[in-house]
Amino acid sequence: MADVTWGKGVFWQKVTEGRYDVRATDISMGVDCRELPYAASEIDCVVLDPPYMEGFYRDHPGQKAGGGSHSTFREHYSNGDERPGRSKWHAAVAELYREAGREAYRVLRTDGVLIVKCQDEVSANKQCLTHVEIINDYESMGFYTKDLFVVVRSNKPVVTRLKKQVHARKNHSYFLVFVKATR
């Protein structure tokens, strides 16, 4: 199994250590989930859980979600750095998932499993159904959508200083389970 966005290993906290052979990598270790160091069809399962809110990718003062807590990811995946060819805001999140999905497809064996964590978001006052975008993108790559889990937060959503709320606050995220189908 390859957890390609390991971070602090939160995904594995309740999994018995040693139960799986997990290859833990992420951008802070020098491994980009869009360019994995594995051979084609080498891996049985890939776990993808990047920062999935467009605010994590902004590079403008006062607009960094999480108080700048994902600076390494922002540095490498930024949508606010004005590099030619890079998307901005929610499009950068979608682009990251698309590129990581293509790479996961390459390294997965036939019938290999891809587990993706994501969350829908509001970006530029527009509702973005990220989980639907990912499903559509991945199915066009040759993945079969096997399952979808909705994970509801136990804490309350963050209250913002907005005077008028236009969209529902997100109090849930998704685990999407894909299988690499034969083409």
N, C-alpha and C positions, 0 to 999 in steps of 0.2 A: 504494500500500500504506500502511496506517496501523498503526504499532506504537503501541498505545494505553497500553502500560506500559513505555515505553522504558528507564527507569532509566539505566544506563550503556551501553546499546546492546549488551549481551552477546550477544543473539540474532543480531546481524549481524556479529560479529567475523570470521567466516570467509567472509563474502560479499564479493565484489569490489565496492568502492565505485563507485557510479554505475550499477551493473547494474539497480537498481530505483529508482523514484521513491518514496522512503519519507518519510512524514509522521510524524516522531518526536514523540510527546507522552507525558506522564504527569502524575500528580497534582502533582509538584513544579513543573511548568510551568503549573499552573492548569487542566489538562484532566483531568476525571474520566472514566474509561473507561465509566461508566454514563450519561454525558450528553455525547456527542461533538459537536463543532462542525461536523459534516458534514451535508449534505443527504441525504435518503432516496435510496438506491440510487446513491450517488456513488462508492463505494470498491470496488476489485476484490478486495482482500485485507486482512484484519485479523489482527494478531498480538496475542494476549493472554497475558501471562506475569507475573501479579501474584505477590506473596508468597503462597504457598499453604499455609502451615502455620498452624494456629489460634493458635499461640504468638505469632506476629507481630502478632496483633490484640488480645492481652491488654494491659490497661492497669493491671496491678497490680504493685507492686514485687516483684522477684525472679522474675517470671513472664514476662519478655519474652525470647522466643527471639532468638538472634543478638546478645545484649547490647545491645538497643535500636537495632539498625542500621537499622530501617525506621520510624523515628519519624514521618516525614511520612505514610507510608501508614497507620500506626496512628491518627494524628490524624484522618484523614478517613474511614477504614473501620473504626474501632475497634468491637470487640464488647464491650469492657469498660468503656465510658464511661457506661453506664446511661441513654443517651438513649432516650426512649420509642420503640418501634417498631423498634429495631435488634436484630438477633440477636446471640447470644453464641457464643463458642468455634467449634466446627466449623460450626455453622449460619451464622455470619457469613461464613465462607469460601464455603460453598455459595451463600449469598445474593449475594455479590459476583460469583461466576461466572454465576449466573442473570441478574442485572441487566445485567452486561456483555454476556452473550450476546444478550439482547433488543435491546440497543443496537447490537451488531454486526449483527444481522439487519436492523435498520432501515437502516443505512448501506451495507450490502453490495448490490451489483447481483445480479440473478438469476444463479446459477452462480458467485457470488463465493465465495472461500475464507476460512475462519476457522481459524487455527492457534492451538491452545490448549496451554499447558504446565501440567501439574498434577502433584500427587503425592498418593498415598493417605496417610492418617495415622491415628494413634490419638489419640482425644480422649476425655477422661473415662473412660479404660480401655475404650473401645469402638472397634472397628475401623471406620474410615470409608473406604469404597471410592470416593473422590472422583471418579475417572475414570468410574466407572459412573454416579454421580449426574449428572455433567456430560453424558454421552452421553444418558441418559434425558431430562434437562431440554431439551437442545438439539434432540433429535429431536421432542419435543412442540411446539417452537417452529417447526418446519419445516425444520430442517437435516437433511442426510443425512450420516451418519458414513462418510467415505470411507476413512480410514486411521487407524492407531494405531501409534506407534513407542514402544518401551520403551528408555529411555536409562539405562544402568547407570553408576553413579559409578565412577571409577577408584580413588578413595581409600576407606578403610574407614569404615563408619558410626560415628558418634559413640557412645562408650561412656558411658552414664549411670550415676548413682550408685544406681540402683534395685537393691534386693536380690534381687528376683524379676522376671524378664522374662516378661510375659504374652503379648505379641504379637511377631511378627517385626519386626526393624528394617528400615526402608525404605532400600534401597540403589539405588533406581531412581526415575525419574519418567517421565512420559508426554508425548508430543507427540500431540495428537489433531487430526485434519484433518477439517473439516466443509465441506460445500458447501451454500450457500443454494439450496434447491430451490424450484420454483414451487409455490404452494399450490393 
